[in-house]
Amino acid sequence: MPEKQEFLVGYEYGMGGVWGIMNARSKEEIASIYPELVVVDEPPAWMTSDRLERLREQEWHDIDGAPWGILNGILADRQSPKDEGCADS
């Protein structure tokens, strides 16, 4: 089994997005469990090395660990009913 490595992940939740670091065996493993996450190969131009280090300290996740932080947002969005639009009165 391959060893885990760090991946930079983003989650777009409609009105914005959040970032985190996911420790996993592959991009495909992340996509199979959290298809909502986008895995990027390089940090966006605006993401400084300080911001990346803060992500490692504040939003570092292991694929085999219990979900928390941004992963809780993903799971909550999965549970919430989807907006079907406004109904006419």
Long-range contacts (C-beta under 8 A, 24 or more apart in sequence): 1-25, 2-26, 4-62, 4-63, 6-56, 7-39, 8-39, 8-40, 8-42, 8-43, 8-52, 8-55, 9-34, 9-37, 9-38, 9-39, 9-40, 10-37, 10-38, 10-40, 11-36, 11-37, 11-38, 11-70, 11-73, 11-74, 12-38, 13-73, 13-77, 18-59, 18-70, 18-73, 19-47, 19-55, 19-59, 19-70, 20-55, 20-59, 20-60, 20-61, 20-69, 20-70, 20-71, 21-55, 21-56, 21-59, 21-60, 21-61, 22-61, 22-62, 22-63, 23-60, 23-61, 23-62, 23-63, 24-62, 24-63, 25-63, 29-63, 30-63, 33-63, 34-71, 34-74, 36-74, 36-77, 36-78, 37-74
